[in-house]
Amino acid sequence: MKKKYLLLCLLGFVVAKAQVAYPEIPEEPEPPQAQQDTLQEPEREHIIQDYIRLYYISPSGVGNNVLAKANDGQGGFGIGMSGYFTKNFGIIAGLEVTTYNITNAAMAANGSRTIITAPYIGGEYRLFLGKYFSLNPSLCFTANQMRQRNSEKKLGTYQGVGIRAGATFDYAIIPYIKLFAGANFAHIWYDVDVAAQYEDYYRKVGTLNVVAGIKLAF
């Protein structure tokens, strides 16, 4: 009898020690609904991206100069790249080619056509307007070449430098493709050998280009 009683006491002691050594681990509570919501896909955010831009140009001459008074803008194209160092600031560079029909041959080397090639480089600021839109003002320097010709031959080539201010309005279709439209104004100084009284008319040229195209991120 005493042995049975001692055996029961010993068994109870072992069970009690086991419960102390290995306490019951409580179940982890399920995350509340607010925490589950944070696991959902985040809203679309703007990120730093570099773009290739392809666009159409509707050109025109501005001011009292040979391009504005003796030429009629026909069309053109542009290709460029933009690289951003921060969310808002970046560098843009590219090339624009525009064509004009000469409307007064006597004032434009007796030609029929003017072609302007303008490489450019400068800075751009990106101002976000919500999730999908942005306004992008820019300031660039240009190296211009103006060629005049008729149906038979080239009549002259003139080199120049300019400064260009403009802006585009972008719409992001998806994060890596944007449509854009905008305009830029350029003031250009050409190296033309003319009499002093005609310098402003032939050397100082203004252009206004309306643009529309697409940007592709890479």
C-alpha positions in Angstrom: 0.0 0.0 0.0 2.8 2.4 0.9 4.6 1.5 -2.3 1.5 2.3 -4.4 1.0 5.6 -2.6 4.7 6.6 -3.1 4.4 5.6 -6.8 1.3 7.9 -7.3 3.1 10.7 -5.5 6.2 10.3 -7.7 4.0 10.2 -10.9 2.2 13.4 -9.9 5.5 15.2 -9.2 6.9 14.2 -12.6 3.7 15.5 -14.4 3.9 18.8 -12.5 7.6 19.3 -13.4 6.8 18.6 -17.0 4.1 21.3 -17.1 6.5 23.8 -15.6 9.4 23.0 -17.9 7.2 22.9 -21.0 4.4 25.5 -20.5 1.6 25.6 -23.1 2.5 28.0 -26.0 -0.5 30.3 -26.7 -1.7 30.6 -30.3 -0.7 33.7 -32.2 -3.7 36.0 -32.8 -4.8 36.5 -36.4 -3.7 39.9 -37.8 -6.4 42.5 -37.7 -8.1 43.7 -40.9 -6.1 46.9 -40.9 -2.8 44.9 -41.0 -4.2 42.6 -43.7 -5.0 45.6 -45.9 -1.3 46.7 -45.7 -0.4 43.5 -47.4 -2.4 44.4 -50.5 -0.7 45.7 -53.6 0.5 49.3 -52.9 -0.8 52.2 -54.9 1.1 53.2 -58.0 4.0 55.6 -57.2 6.3 57.7 -59.3 9.8 56.4 -59.7 13.0 57.7 -61.2 13.1 56.7 -64.8 15.0 57.5 -68.0 13.1 57.9 -71.2 13.5 57.9 -75.0 11.2 60.3 -76.6 9.9 60.3 -80.2 7.7 63.2 -81.4 6.2 65.1 -84.3 6.9 68.9 -84.6 4.7 71.6 -86.1 7.2 74.5 -86.6 6.8 78.2 -87.2 9.0 81.3 -87.3 8.4 84.0 -84.7 9.4 87.7 -84.9 10.7 90.1 -87.5 13.2 87.8 -89.3 13.8 85.9 -92.5 12.4 82.6 -91.1 9.1 84.2 -89.9 8.6 86.6 -92.9 9.8 84.5 -95.8 9.1 80.9 -94.7 6.1 78.7 -93.9 6.5 75.8 -91.5 5.6 72.4 -92.8 6.6 69.8 -90.2 9.4 67.9 -88.6 10.4 65.2 -86.1 12.4 65.0 -82.9 14.2 62.2 -81.0 15.7 62.6 -77.5 16.6 61.1 -74.2 16.0 62.2 -70.6 17.9 61.0 -67.6 16.8 61.9 -64.0 19.1 62.2 -61.0 16.2 62.7 -58.6 12.5 62.3 -58.7 12.1 65.9 -60.1 15.4 67.0 -61.8 17.0 65.6 -64.9 19.0 66.2 -68.1 17.5 66.1 -71.6 19.3 65.9 -74.9 18.2 65.2 -78.5 17.8 66.3 -82.1 15.1 68.2 -83.9 14.7 68.5 -87.7 12.1 70.9 -89.1 11.3 71.9 -92.7 9.8 75.2 -94.1 8.6 76.1 -97.6 10.1 79.4 -98.7 7.3 81.9 -99.5 9.5 84.8 -100.6 12.4 83.6 -102.6 13.9 87.0 -103.1 14.4 87.3 -99.3 15.6 83.7 -98.9 18.4 83.1 -101.4 16.0 82.3 -104.2 15.3 78.9 -102.7 12.2 76.8 -102.3 12.9 75.0 -99.0 14.6 75.6 -95.6 15.7 72.8 -93.4 16.8 73.4 -89.8 18.7 70.8 -87.8 19.0 71.5 -84.1 20.8 69.2 -81.6 20.0 70.3 -78.0 21.0 69.6 -74.4 19.7 71.1 -71.1 17.8 70.6 -67.9 14.3 69.6 -67.1 12.1 69.8 -64.0 9.3 67.3 -63.5 6.2 68.6 -61.5 3.8 65.8 -60.7 0.1 66.5 -60.9 -1.5 63.4 -59.3 -0.7 59.8 -60.2 -0.7 60.0 -64.0 0.1 63.6 -65.1 3.1 65.8 -64.9 4.2 69.2 -66.2 7.9 69.4 -67.4 9.4 72.8 -68.0 12.9 72.8 -69.6 15.7 75.1 -70.6 18.2 74.0 -73.3 21.1 75.2 -75.4 21.0 74.4 -79.2 23.6 74.1 -82.0 21.6 75.0 -85.2 22.2 74.4 -88.9 20.0 76.1 -91.4 20.1 74.9 -95.0 18.3 76.5 -98.0 17.9 74.8 -101.3 15.7 74.6 -104.4 14.7 71.5 -106.4 18.0 71.4 -108.2 20.8 72.2 -105.6 21.8 73.5 -102.2 22.0 77.3 -102.0 23.6 77.8 -98.6 24.3 76.5 -95.1 24.4 78.6 -92.0 25.5 77.7 -88.5 24.2 79.1 -85.3 23.7 78.7 -81.6 20.5 79.3 -79.6 18.7 79.0 -76.3 15.4 77.3 -76.0 12.7 77.3 -73.3 9.7 75.0 -73.3 7.4 72.6 -71.5 5.6 69.3 -72.0 2.5 67.9 -70.4 2.7 64.2 -69.8 0.1 61.4 -69.3 1.3 58.0 -68.1 -0.6 55.3 -69.9 1.3 52.7 -67.9 4.4 53.2 -65.7 6.8 52.8 -68.7 4.9 54.5 -71.5 3.8 58.2 -71.6 2.0 60.4 -74.1 3.0 64.0 -74.2 2.3 67.4 -75.9 3.9 70.8 -75.5 5.8 73.6 -77.1 9.2 75.2 -77.1 10.5 78.7 -78.1 14.0 79.2 -79.3 16.1 82.3 -80.0 18.9 81.6 -82.5 21.9 83.6 -83.6 23.2 82.6 -87.1 26.5 83.4 -88.6 25.4 85.1 -91.8 27.5 87.5 -93.8 25.1 90.4 -94.6 25.2 94.2 -94.6 25.0 95.8 -91.1 21.4 97.1 -91.7 20.2 93.5 -92.3 22.0 91.8 -89.4 19.0 91.5 -87.1 16.7 90.3 -89.9 19.0 87.5 -91.1 21.1 86.6 -88.0 18.5 86.7 -85.1 15.8 84.1 -85.7 13.0 83.0 -83.5 11.1 79.6 -83.7 8.1 78.2 -82.0 7.7 74.4 -82.2 4.5 72.6 -81.1 5.3 69.0 -80.3 3.4 65.8 -79.6 4.7 62.3 -79.1 5.5 59.3 -76.9 8.1 58.6 -74.1 9.4 55.1 -73.5 11.1 54.2 -70.2 14.2 52.0 -70.2 
